[in-house]
Amino acid sequence: MNKLIKSLIPVIVCCILGLIFYLLLSIAFGANDTKVNKSGDSDAKQAISQRVKQKKNIKLVALGDSLTQGVGDPTNKGGYVHLIKEKLKKNKNVNVSTENFGKAGDRSDQILTRLKESKNMQQQLKRADVIVLTVGGNDLMQTLQKNFTSLSSKEFTKVMASAEKVYTNKLNMLLKSVRIYNSKAPVFIYSVYNPFYVYFPRLTQLQKYTDEWNTKTLQVIAKKNMMYMVQINKQLSEGQYLGKTTQLKTTTVTNLDTLNENELTQVVSNKKEKNNYLSADDHFHPNLKGYNYMTEQLYASMMKHKRVWLNEVSN
């Protein structure tokens, strides 16, 4: 028995040594494999990173109403369309070309009609990397003007519900038409604002319906691909009184129900209540400060979604 055990000891030792040697080799080669894999992953990531780069040329096409046209801009350069072009060139070091198809007074259906009839608009949309749209303000104003005397009544709620439904349908049609000509470019849509807020802050229905109008727009674009809202409502509505609306309501004694036409004109001309973000010519459209704010908000939204328009993949 002892002889058998003695004869097996060398075999056992060899097996143990072989096992230890095998484990050491496995650890060594396993570590190398890990390094290779990690290096491979790193190389893959680097290769992907190298393939994605910033575009050198960007084409921005703007559609819409007077806010796109640039009404109220004292420089007469085209409001936010010109300003966003300059900001992109400066901050992102890209060549930017723009097309401005804004027309004062246009409602959503009128913008759509122009798009359907204009070959130039269609061709420019096809080439766009970015599309910007101002729409809805004139649709809302048309409803308000037709029913301004009943704005505080319960009947107006029904009027607005019907008008919002009509507008939603028109906006859907417009956006579907835009996508016919360009299915890839992101679409940035400005919210509408209440230019009468600083004059009639107690007329809460007006702001309520403005907010509802923007909600309808949000609901429409939420169901569509690569469409984003650019929020300007609160700042352009409240102007320099942003965050001070309680004080404004206290110091503003105007009551729409008791004003005649002459008194209304005097109220709107009152510089103490004028919105510093709107044009002094009509107290309705943005001035240069207002357009600068619109540009900042658009730029922030574009940067948030820059992967869908600024980056390109090289072969």
C-alpha positions in Angstrom: 0.0 0.0 0.0 2.8 2.4 1.0 4.6 1.5 -2.2 1.5 2.3 -4.2 1.0 5.7 -2.5 4.7 6.5 -3.0 4.4 5.7 -6.7 1.3 7.9 -7.1 2.8 11.0 -5.4 4.8 12.1 -8.5 1.8 11.7 -10.6 -0.4 13.7 -8.2 2.3 16.4 -8.0 2.6 16.6 -11.8 -1.2 16.9 -12.1 -1.3 19.7 -9.5 1.5 21.5 -11.1 -0.1 21.1 -14.5 -3.4 22.5 -13.2 -1.7 25.5 -11.6 0.3 26.1 -14.8 -2.9 25.9 -16.8 -4.7 28.3 -14.5 -1.9 30.8 -14.7 -1.9 30.6 -18.5 -5.7 31.1 -18.5 -5.4 34.1 -16.3 -2.6 35.6 -18.4 -4.3 35.0 -21.7 -7.7 35.9 -20.3 -6.3 39.3 -19.2 -4.9 39.8 -22.7 -8.2 38.9 -24.2 -9.9 41.4 -22.0 -7.4 44.0 -23.0 -8.0 43.2 -26.7 -11.8 43.4 -26.2 -11.5 46.7 -24.4 -9.2 48.0 -27.0 -11.5 46.7 -29.7 -14.5 48.5 -28.1 -12.4 51.6 -27.8 -11.4 51.4 -31.4 -15.1 50.8 -32.5 -16.2 53.8 -30.5 -13.5 55.9 -31.9 -14.4 54.8 -35.4 -18.0 55.8 -34.9 -16.9 59.1 -33.4 -14.8 59.7 -36.5 -17.6 59.0 -38.8 -19.9 61.5 -37.1 -18.9 65.1 -37.7 -20.5 68.5 -37.9 -21.9 69.7 -41.2 -20.2 72.6 -42.8 -23.3 74.0 -44.6 -26.8 74.4 -43.2 -29.9 75.5 -45.0 -32.7 77.0 -42.8 -36.1 77.6 -44.4 -38.7 79.7 -42.5 -42.4 79.6 -43.2 -45.2 81.6 -41.6 -46.7 84.9 -40.8 -45.5 88.4 -39.9 -43.2 87.1 -37.1 -41.2 85.2 -39.7 -41.4 88.1 -42.2 -39.8 90.2 -39.4 -42.5 92.9 -39.0 -41.4 95.2 -36.1 -37.7 94.6 -36.6 -36.2 98.1 -36.7 -33.2 96.9 -38.7 -35.5 95.6 -41.5 -33.2 92.5 -41.8 -35.9 89.9 -41.3 -36.2 89.5 -37.5 -35.3 86.1 -36.0 -34.5 84.6 -39.4 -31.5 86.9 -39.9 -30.5 86.7 -36.2 -30.5 82.9 -36.0 -28.3 82.8 -39.2 -25.7 85.1 -37.6 -25.8 83.3 -34.3 -25.2 79.9 -35.9 -22.4 81.2 -38.0 -20.7 82.8 -35.0 -21.3 80.0 -32.4 -21.1 76.9 -34.5 -18.8 78.0 -37.3 -21.0 76.8 -40.1 -22.1 78.4 -43.4 -25.8 79.2 -43.1 -28.2 80.0 -45.9 -31.8 81.0 -45.2 -35.0 81.4 -47.1 -37.7 83.6 -45.5 -41.3 82.8 -46.6 -43.1 84.8 -44.0 -46.1 86.9 -45.0 -47.9 89.3 -42.7 -51.5 88.4 -41.9 -51.3 84.8 -43.0 -53.4 82.2 -41.1 -52.5 78.6 -41.1 -54.7 77.8 -44.2 -53.1 80.7 -46.1 -49.6 79.5 -45.4 -50.7 76.1 -46.7 -52.2 77.6 -49.9 -48.9 79.5 -50.6 -47.0 76.3 -50.1 -49.2 74.3 -52.5 -49.0 77.1 -55.2 -45.3 78.0 -54.9 -42.8 75.8 -56.7 -40.0 77.8 -55.1 -41.2 77.2 -51.6 -41.5 73.5 -52.3 -38.0 73.3 -53.8 -36.5 75.2 -50.9 -38.2 73.0 -48.4 -36.8 69.9 -50.1 -33.3 71.3 -49.5 -33.8 72.4 -45.9 -31.7 71.0 -43.0 -33.9 73.0 -40.6 -37.5 74.3 -40.9 -38.9 77.0 -38.7 -42.6 78.0 -38.5 -44.6 80.8 -37.0 -48.3 79.9 -37.2 -51.5 80.2 -35.3 -51.4 83.9 -34.1 -53.6 85.2 -36.9 -56.0 82.2 -36.6 -56.4 83.1 -32.9 -56.7 86.9 -33.5 -59.4 86.3 -36.1 -61.5 84.4 -33.6 -60.9 87.1 -30.9 -61.7 90.0 -33.2 -65.0 88.5 -34.3 -66.1 87.8 -30.7 -64.2 90.5 -28.7 -67.3 92.0 -27.1 -68.3 88.6 -25.7 -64.9 87.6 -24.5 -66.0 87.4 -20.9 -69.2 85.6 -21.5 -69.9 81.8 -21.2 -70.9 81.7 -24.9 -67.3 82.5 -25.9 -66.2 79.2 -24.4 -68.2 77.3 -27.0 -66.9 79.6 -29.7 -63.3 78.9 -28.7 -63.8 75.1 -28.5 -65.1 75.2 -32.1 -62.3 77.5 -33.3 -59.6 75.3 -31.6 -60.9 72.2 -33.4 -60.9 74.0 -36.8 -57.3 75.3 -36.1 -56.1 71.9 -35.1 -57.3 70.4 -38.4 -55.7 73.2 -40.4 -52.4 72.9 -38.6 -52.4 69.2 -39.2 -52.9 69.7 -42.9 -50.1 72.3 -43.1 -47.6 70.1 -41.3 -48.5 67.1 -43.4 -47.9 69.2 -46.5 -44.5 70.3 -45.1 -43.5 66.7 -44.6 -44.5 65.8 -48.2 -41.6 68.0 -49.4 -39.2 67.2 -46.5 -39.5 64.2 -44.3 -36.1 64.5 -42.5 -35.5 68.0 -41.4 -36.6 69.0 -37.8 -39.4 71.5 -37.6 -39.3 74.2 -34.9 -42.7 75.8 -34.3 -43.0 79.0 -32.2 -45.8 79.3 -29.6 -48.1 82.3 -29.9 -48.3 85.0 -27.3 -50.8 87.6 -26.0 -49.7 91.1 -27.0 -52.5 92.7 -25.0 -51.4 91.3 -21.6 -49.7 94.4 -20.2 -52.7 96.5 -21.1 -55.4 94.2 -19.8 -53.8 91.9 -17.2 -57.1 91.4 -15.5 -58.6 90.0 -18.7 -57.6 86.5 -17.7 -59.7 84.9 -20.4 -57.4 86.3 -23.1 -54.3 84.7 -21.6 -56.3 81.5 -20.9 -57.3 81.1 -24.6 -53.7 81.9 -25.7 -52.4 79.1 -23.5 -55.1 76.8 -24.8 -54.1 77.6 -28.4 -50.5 76.7 -27.6 -51.7 73.4 -26.0 -53.5 72.5 -29.1 -50.4 73.1 -31.2 -48.4 70.9 -28.7 -50.9 68.1 -29.0 -50.6 68.2 -32.8 -46.8 68.1 -33.0 -46.5 65.5 -30.2 -47.9 63.0 -32.7 -45.4 63.9 -35.4 -41.7 63.1 -35.9 -39.0 65.6 -35.2 -41.3 68.6 -34.5 -40.5 70.8 -31.5 -42.2 73.8 -29.9 -40.2 77.0 -29.2 -41.8 78.6 -26.2 -42.0 82.5 -26.2 -45.5 82.9 -24.8 -44.8 84.1 -21.3 -41.9 86.4 -22.0 -43.5 88.2 -25.0 -46.9 88.3 -23.3 -45.7 89.7 -20.0 -42.6 91.6 -21.2 -40.7 93.4 -18.5 -43.4 92.4 -16.0 -42.5 88.7 -16.2 -42.7 87.5 -12.6 -44.4 90.7 -11.5 -47.9 90.1 -12.8 -49.5 90.5 -9.4 -48.1 94.0 -9.1 -49.2 94.7 -12.7 -52.8 93.7 -12.0 -52.8 96.0 -8.9 -51.4 99.1 -10.6 -53.3 98.6 -13.9 -56.9 99.9 -13.5 -58.1 99.5 -17.0 -61.3 97.6 -17.5 -62.2 96.5 -21.0 -65.9 96.5 -20.3 -66.0 100.2 -19.4 -63.6 101.6 -22.1 -64.9 103.5 -25.1 -62.8 103.6 -28.4 -61.0 106.8 -27.5 -60.1 105.6 -24.0 -58.9 102.3 -25.5 -56.6 104.2 -27.8 -55.1 106.2 -24.9 -54.5 103.0 -22.9 -52.6 101.3 -25.7 -50.6 104.5 -26.2 -49.7 104.6 -22.5 -45.9 104.2 -22.4 -46.0 103.3 -18.7 -47.7 100.0 -19.6 -46.0 99.3 -22.9 -44.4 95.9 -23.3 -40.6 96.4 -23.8 -40.4 93.4 -26.0 -42.9 94.6 -28.6 -42.7 97.3 -31.3 -43.7 100.8 -30.3 -45.3 101.2 -33.7 -48.1 98.7 -33.1 -47.6 97.2 -29.6 -48.2 93.9 -31.3 -45.1 92.6 -33.1 -41.8 92.0 -31.5 -39.2 94.8 -31.5 -35.4 94.0 -31.8 -35.4 92.9 -28.1 -38.3 90.6 -28.8 -36.7 89.1 -31.9 -33.5 88.6 -30.0 -35.4 86.7 -27.4 -37.1 84.6 -30.1 -33.7 83.9 -31.5 -32.3 82.8 -28.2 -35.1 80.4 -27.6 -34.9 78.9 -31.1 -31.1 78.5 -30.8 -31.6 76.7 -27.4 -34.1 74.3 -28.9 -32.0 73.7 -32.0 -29.0 72.9 -29.8 -31.0 70.5 -27.7 -31.9 68.6 -30.9 -28.7 69.3 -32.9 -28.0 65.6 -33.7 -30.9 65.6 -36.1 -29.7 68.6 -38.2 -26.1 69.6 -37.4 -24.2 66.3 -37.4 -23.6 64.1 -40.4 -22.1 60.7 -40.9 -19.2 60.4 -43.3 -18.3 57.2 -45.2 
